[in-house]
Amino acid sequence: TALGAQVQRLVNAGAKHVMVVGVYPLGLSPMGISSGQSTNFTNITLAFNNALKLSMVKLGENVLYVDAAQYYGNVYYTPTTLQPATIRPGYDYNTLVYASGVYFTPTSHRLLGNYAYNQVKSRW
């Protein structure tokens, strides 16, 4: 809600185009899975993203929400459709999405950036 309030301040100050990226599905991260608390992390992610979207619902003309949870969920469950050129032979797709327990590889960030760019380009 606090982040949504900051976005509202930007729009009130005259911002015409604001892109906001939600939280990725923490339950799918190596840290989330290895903790045995994957469901809790997923629920926290959903609660944060839903509160953020609700706080910005009236700002649709000026604000584009990029759904990182949906995007990275797709990468996680169907990696071959999104990044086959980045995978070296013999490597598992899922291990190259993350650089650590919670941080993404540069390739993952680039792919999200391309996704967000295409959303902005088609919207504005």
Secondary structure by P-SEA (a helix, b strand, c coil): caaaaaaaaaaaacccbbbbbccccccccaaaaaacaaaaaaaaaaaaaaaaaaaacccccccccccaaaaaaaaaaccccccccccccccccccccccccccccaaaaaaaaaaaaaaaaacc
